[in-house]
Amino acid sequence: MEHKVEIEDYYTPEVFQRLKALADTKDTPFVVIDTESIRNQYDELVTNFPKASIYYAVKANPANEILALLAEKGSSFDIASTYELDKVMAHGVSPDRISFGNTIKKSKDVRYFYEKGVRLFSTDSEADLRNIAKAAPGSKIYVRILTEGAQTADWPLSRKFGCQLDMALDLLIMARDLGLIPYGISFHVGSQQHDIGSWDAAIGKAKIVFERLKKEDGIVLKMINMGGGFPANYLKKTHDLATYAQEINRFLEEDFAEDMPEIILEPGRSLVGNAGILVSEVVLISKKSRTGLNRWIFTDVGKFSGLAETMDESIKYPIYVEKNGELEEAVIAGPTCDSVDIMYENYKYGLPLNLAIGDRMYWISTGAYTTSYSSVEFNGFPPLKSYFV
Ligand SMILES: Cc1ncc(COP(=O)(O)O)c(C=O)c1O
C-alpha cells in the first residue's frame, strides 16, 4: 500500500474530532462510536429504500446505546438468539418488530420467542420447520435460499445458510400443511458484497419461487427479506449506498412491478460499521533478523479482541496513524501468545518508518463485528471496550 490512509477520506473533520476528543481520554484498546453517524446512516437507508422495513442485524453490534437509538427511531430487529431477544425487548421493542433470523435454533428457543410474542421465523430445513410448527404454531415462515456471490463478498455467508429452490418450494408447501403461514423468501448475498448484480440474481430466484407457488399450489407469498450485504467503508472501495439502492430497487421493479411484496432489509455492517473507530497502541516493533525486510508491528488489539474479521485478511480496515513520513511495509499482529493472532501479513500495510512503540493506531470503520466478536479472557485480556459519543 503506497498511500497513507487519510482521515478525510472516511470522516468529516467534525465527526473525527468528536471521536478523537473522547478517545484521547481513554486507555487503549477500545472502540469509540459516534451515535449521530448511526442515526444518519439509518435515515440514509430509509431514504434510499423508501418501501423497505429495516430490521437491524443485532449481531453486528449489540450495544445497548445502539439498540436504544434504533428502537427509538422505529427500527425493527433481526435476532439470532434468545439473549439478543431479551436485550432488544428490554428497550421496549414489541414482538411484531422482531424476526428470528437464525436458521439454526433449538426447539426450546423457538418456544421462548413464541411465548414472547414473536411470530416471524426463518428456516432452511425440514427439521427446523417441524420444530417451529410445534413450538410456534401458526407463525409466519420465510425460507432462506442459497445465493451466488461468495467470490465477490469480503465476508461470504451463503454456503452455511439457505437451501436450493426446489427445497424452498417443498418447505413452503410443508409450512402450509403444518398450519404455519408460508410468508416469504429470504437471502443474504454475502456481507460487504461488492457485486450489486448478486442481488439481481437472488431477486430473480425469489421470483421463481413466488410464481411457482402461486401457479402450482395457490400459495401467495407476501415478503422478500433481502438480508444485509450493504457496504461499510474499508480499504477496498465500493459504490455508495445510493448506487446500491438505485440498482436493487430497479431489479425489484423489473421482477415484481405492481405486485411488489413487502421488503425487509437486515443491515448490520452498513448501519454501524463506519460509526466506530478502534483505537489501539503499538506494543512492540521488531524485525526477525539483522537484514529482515519487514517490520513486525505488534499492537494491543488482535484477532481475539475484536479483529476477528481479519481472518484470512478478509476485511481490510483502513489504519490511520498520526505520524507522517516515508512509508514502509509492515506485518501487523496482535498481543496474544497465539501465532494465528496476526492480522495482516500477505497484504502489506504501509506504515510510517518513524512509527514508534506507544503510538496510537486508529482502525477505521470498526463499529460492526468487533466488540461482539471479542473473546472473554484469552491470555487474560478483557473483552474489547466501547465508548459512545
Ligand atoms: C440473517 C442475517 N441478516 C443480516 C446480517 C447482516 O449482514 P451485513 O452485516 O452484511 O449487513 C447477517 C450477518 O451475518 C445475517 O446473518
The ligand as an SDF file (V2000), in Angstrom:
LIG
                    3D

 16 16  0  0  0  0  0  0  0  0999 V2000
  -29.5230  -13.3240    8.7570 C   0  0  0  0  0  0  0  0  0  0  0  0
  -28.6010  -12.1610    8.6600 C   0  0  0  0  0  0  0  0  0  0  0  0
  -29.1110  -10.9710    8.3090 N   0  0  0  0  0  0  0  0  0  0  0  0
  -28.3280   -9.8690    8.2360 C   0  0  0  0  0  0  0  0  0  0  0  0
  -26.9880   -9.9270    8.5100 C   0  0  0  0  0  0  0  0  0  0  0  0
  -26.1930   -8.6600    8.4360 C   0  0  0  0  0  0  0  0  0  0  0  0
  -25.4320   -8.5920    7.3120 O   0  0  0  0  0  0  0  0  0  0  0  0
  -24.4980   -7.3470    6.9910 P   0  0  0  0  0  0  0  0  0  0  0  0
  -23.6260   -7.1450    8.1750 O   0  0  0  0  0  0  0  0  0  0  0  0
  -23.7880   -7.7180    5.7530 O   0  0  0  0  0  0  0  0  0  0  0  0
  -25.3770   -6.1560    6.8020 O   0  0  0  0  0  0  0  0  0  0  0  0
  -26.3940  -11.1540    8.8270 C   0  0  0  0  0  0  0  0  0  0  0  0
  -24.9650  -11.2360    9.0580 C   0  0  0  0  0  0  0  0  0  0  0  0
  -24.3880  -12.2350    9.4170 O   0  0  0  0  0  0  0  0  0  0  0  0
  -27.2320  -12.3010    8.9290 C   0  0  0  0  0  0  0  0  0  0  0  0
  -26.7310  -13.4930    9.2800 O   0  0  0  0  0  0  0  0  0  0  0  0
  1  2  1  0
  2  3  1  0
  2 15  2  0
  3  4  2  0
  4  5  1  0
  5  6  1  0
  5 12  2  0
  6  7  1  0
  7  8  1  0
  8  9  2  0
  8 10  1  0
  8 11  1  0
 12 13  1  0
 12 15  1  0
 13 14  2  0
 15 16  1  0
M  END
$$$$
